[in-house]
Every structure is written in structure tokens, then in C-alpha cells.
Amino acid sequence: MTYTTGAGNDIAQATTVVIADDQPLVCAGFRAILESQPDIAVLAEAYDGADAVAAVRTHSPDVAMLDIRMPRLDGIEATRAIVAAGLRTRVLVVTTFDLDEYVFAALQAGASGFLLKDVLRDQLVSGVRGVAAGESLLAPSITRRLIERYVHATTAEHHPRIDALSTREKQILSLVARGRSNAEIAAELFISLTTVKSHVASILTKLGLRDRVQAVVMAYETGFARPGDAAGSR
């Protein structure tokens, strides 16, 4: 094994993380940022995708931060392996290029979000916390460009499970697909945050999806949502 572990903060109360990048200095930098927070503990660093999967299986962290381009197993295949194993760990993909086609492939593989490597410290920390809490991490501008470039679903038929959603659930799915947060959806539809969370949970259950990111992917792949759609138009 070529991954390293560290005690870091109090693991019992912390959001736990495994970091994987083929550049040890990048791993060290991310570790320093995350462990400056009292509520985050880095359990391991891995320098290739195969060891990243092994580290996740060993430590079962809340979040696995994976680079895309790694030896032996790239971030996409590592994500697929982690999700297929049924682990509780959520994957946060980190990449250098905002138009890297591998990012969208990683989301399709089951990643819960992505960040760019030039992310600000506070954004990295909040991103890890958010993904650990079950939220998606989708930078709207990057997501829009990825969707426009890689999803061609303008003539696709809706998935039967999407057609089974209620009118309100379809409205909320449309807003989720446009990158709206729960709070923004609640404000736009004049409903409570609790109601939005309940609807989102119901949508994920009916669609058989793990999280909001997968809901966004399905919405565009099936043609339910398209780049440029007006919110709430369905």
C-alpha cells in the first residue's frame, strides 16, 4: 500500500476524509487545509486510484476526495468501485480543468460533486462538509457548460420513474437540475425548507438515486431538463 494515515483531529466527532491525488504535495496541502478545522479529520492519503479504493474500504470515511487522473485506477473507476461497494462514503471529485470531460463521467459514476484544484480554502472546507451531509456540490457555471457539451438529450423520452413524480416533485426536480439549493427552492416556491427537503428525499427514492447530483444527471440525460429551460416550466 502507498497510502498514509494520520490521527489528525478527534475522529469520533469529526467529518472524516480520505484524500487521493498522485501528487503528494497536493495531498499534503489539502490535508493541512482540512485539518485546520476542528470538525474534520483526514484518515488517509492515497497516491493512486487503487490505493484510494483500498483506503476507503479500510477506513469508511464520510468523504473521499479523488483526483481524476491517477495511476493504476483513475478517479472515475475509483468512484465507480466505491459506489458499487455500497459504502456510506460520498465521493468529491477534484480536477484541474473545468471543461474536463472526465468530470461529468465521474458524476455519472456516482460522485456527489466536484471542485477545481484552485478552489479557495473556505470553499474546500464547506464543500467537504456539504457532501458529507448529503448535499450535492455543483458549481452552476461549470455544471452548465458540462451539460451543454456532453448531454444531448433534446429528443429523449422521459424516464418512466420521472413521469411517476407528482407535479410539485417535477417542479422541484426542474429547479434542482438548474443548480438551486434547498433554501433557494423554498424561497422561490414559497414553501418551507423542511417541505423542500421532504420532496427532494421523495424524488430520490422514486427515481432510485443516491443523491441530488444523480438527479441532475438523470434530468438532463432523459430530456426532462435541457440547458436554458425556464424554471418551473414543467
N, C-alpha and C positions, 0 to 999 in steps of 0.2 A: 504494500500500500504506500502511496505517496502523499496521503493527506495528513494534516497535522491537526491536533485538537488543543483546545485551551479552556481553562476554567472560566476566565472572564468574570462576568457578574454573577449574582446569585441566580442559579439556573432554575430553582424551584418557582420563583416568581417572575421570571423573565420570558420575553418572547425569544425563542431560540432559533438560531440561523446556522446553516451550512453555506459557505461561500466557495464557488468553484470558478476558477479562471486559470488559464495556462501561464499567466504571468504572476509569479509570487508577489511582486511588489504591488500589483493591483489588489490582490487578496489582502495583503497587509494593510493597504490604505483603507479598504472597505471595513476591515476588522476594527481599525483604530477609530473610524467614524462611528460605527455602530456601538462599540463597547464604551464609547464616551457617554452613552446613555445608560442610566441605572436599570432600565427595564428591558435591555436587550443583551443577550449572551450569544457569542459565536462559539459553536461547539466544534467546528472543524473547518479546515481549508483543504480543498482538493484542486489538483493541478491538471486533471483531465476528466473527461466525462464519465468514464467507467468508475474511477475512484469517487467521483461525486455521487453516483448512484449507490455505491457501497457505503459511503459516509452517511447518506440519508437513511439507508436501511438500518445502519447501526445505531444512529442517534435519534431518528424520527423527529427532526426539528419542525418547528412551526413553518419555517420558510426556507426554501433552497434558492439561493441566488446563483443563477447559472449564466456563464458566458455562452455565446453561440458557437464560436469557433474554438474547439478544443481537440486535443489528440485523442485517439482511440475511439471515443464516442462523442459526437458533437452535442451541443445543447438541446437540439431538437429531439434526438434519440434518447438522451438522458431524461428529458421531460417526459417523453412517452413511456419510458421504463418506470419512472417514479409514479406517474398517474396509473399505469396498468397494475402496479403492485398494490394499489388500494390503500396507500399510506395517507395519513392525515396531512402530510406536508404539502404546502402550496408552493408553486414554482414562480419565481420572479426572474424573468429573463433580462439580462443586461447586455447591451450591444453598443457598438461604436457608431453605426450608421443608421440614421432614422428612416432610410428607404431600403434597408436590408431585407430582401425577400424572405430570409430565414426567420425573421421576427414573426411574420404572420403564420408561417408554418409552425412555429413554436406555440402560438396561441391555439392553432388547430389541434396541436398535440396535447393540449390541456394546461398550458401555462396560465396563471392568473393575472399576468400583466407584464409590462416591460418598462425599462428605464434606459436612458442613454448614459454612457460612461462619463459624460461631462456634467452629470446631474449635480445640483447643489447639495450640500451636506444635509440641510433640513428636508429636502425633497426625498433624499435617500432614506432617511430615518422614518419619515411619515409614510413613505411607500412601503417599507417593510412592515410597519405597524398595521397599515391598512390591509395589506394582503393577508397578514396573519389573522386579522379579524374577519376575513371572508369577503372583503371588498375587492373590486377589480381595480387595476391600475392602468388606465388607458389615457395617455396624453392625447387630447382631442385632435390637435393638428396632425400628429403622427398617424393616429388611427385613421383619420380621414384620407390621408394620402395612401396608406396601405390598402384600404378598402377600394379606393378608386383605381388603384393599379392592379390589384390581384384578385378582386372579386368581380366576376362577370355574371351576374345573376338576373339581369334585366328581363329575361324571358322565362325564368324558373318558376315552377309552381310552388305554392306554399306547402310546407310540410304538414301532414295530417294533424300532428300534435299542435302546431300553431293554430290551425283552424279550430281546434277544440278550446282555445283560450276564450275567456269572456271578452266582451267589448272593452271593459276597463283594463283588463290584463293586456290586451293588444295595444291599447293606448300607452300603457306604461312600458311595454316592450319597445315600442317605437321610440320613446324618449331615452330608454336605456341604450338603444342602438346608436343614438346621437351623442352618447357620452355624458348624459345627465346623471348627477349624483342623486341619491335618495332625497336629500334636502332640497335640491333644485326641482325635482319632480313634485314633491309635496307642495312647494310654493307655486309652481305652475298650474297644478290641478286643484289647488285649494283644498287639500286633504292633509291629514296628519302624517307625520313621519312614520309612526307606527303602522298606519294603514298601508303606506308605500312598502315598507319592509315586508308586511304580510303578503301583499300582492306579488312582490318580487320572489319571495320564497315559494309561493304557489306556482308562479311561472316556471321556475327552475324545476320544481317537482313534476309538473305536467310535461315539460319538454325533456325530462330525464337528463338534466345538465348539472354540472358541478358548481358553476358559478356564473357571474354576470358576463365575464369575458366570453365564455362559450355561448351564452345567449346572444351576444352581439354578433359573433361569427355565424351562428345559425340564421339570425335575422337577415344578414346580407347574402349568405350563400343560397338561401331558399327564395330570395327575391321579395321577402316581406318588407325589407327596408332597402333603400337604394341611396347612393350618395346624392345629396341635395333634396331629399324628401323633406317636406314640411312636417314638423312635429304634430302628432295627434291627428294626422290626416287619414288614419285607417280606422 
